[in-house]
Structures are given as C-alpha cells and as structure tokens.
C-alpha cells in the first residue's frame, strides 16, 4: 500500500489495484459482500490486503457482512 498516495487521494480505497470508493460502493450496493468477489467484479484481485478494513466499511454501510 502506498500510504502517501492514499493520503493525497481520499477517495482511493486500494492503492495496489487503483480502486476508488465509488467503484467499491457500486459493487456493494448491488449486494456483493465477499471481499474477493468484490475485487473479481472489478476485474482484479486483492494483493497486500491492507484495504480489507476500508472495503468492510462499504459492506457494513450497505447492511452486508464481509466474508474473506
């Protein structure tokens, strides 16, 4: 994870895959709650795992529970 880049771009959720809050929110709003599936739907896969907690916030906001 590139902490400096994430601090400079608040909407950036995953620096490894260049995923933004809007993209994650859109997938979770469709009902997806599984972390790896969220990434798969965005045509990528988790790398370092540092964004798990941030992705979980989106899932919780959409009334789902994340599963790894």
N, C-alpha and C positions, 0 to 999 in steps of 0.2 A: 504494500500500500504506500502510496505517495502522500504522506501527511500534509506536506506543504501545498501540494496541488489541491487536495481536498479542502483545506482551509481557505484557499483562494477562490474556490468554486463551491459554494454552499450546497448547490443542488446535485452535486456529484456524489453518488452513493458508492460506486465501485470504481476505484482508480485502475485496477487491473484490467477491467473489461470496458472501461469508459461508459458506465451506465449511470443514468441520471434519475432523479426522484420521479419525474413524470413517467418514465418508462416502467419503473417498478410499480408505481401506483396504478397504472393502467392494467397491468397484469393481475395484481391483487384484487382490483375492483371486479375483474372477471371471475373471481372466486378461487384463483390458484393460491395455495398456501404452502406448498412444498418448495423449500429453498432451491433445490437443484432443478426442479421443474420450471420455476420462475426464470432461472437462467437459460434453460433449454428453450423456452418460448421466445427468448430474446436472442436465440442463435449463438449462445456462448455457454461457458461452464465456469463454475466457481474456481478460483485459483488459490489465493492465500487465505481466504476465509475471514478476513478482517471486517467484511461488510455484513456478516451474518446478523449482528445485533441491529444494524440500521435497516436491513430488509425485514427483520422481525417487527420493527415499529410500523412498517407499512401494512404488514399482515394483521397485526393487532388492531390497527385503525380500521381495517375492513372486516373486523369481527371474526377473523380466522386465527388459527394457531399454526405456526410454522413447524414443519417436520423436516429434519435433515435427511 
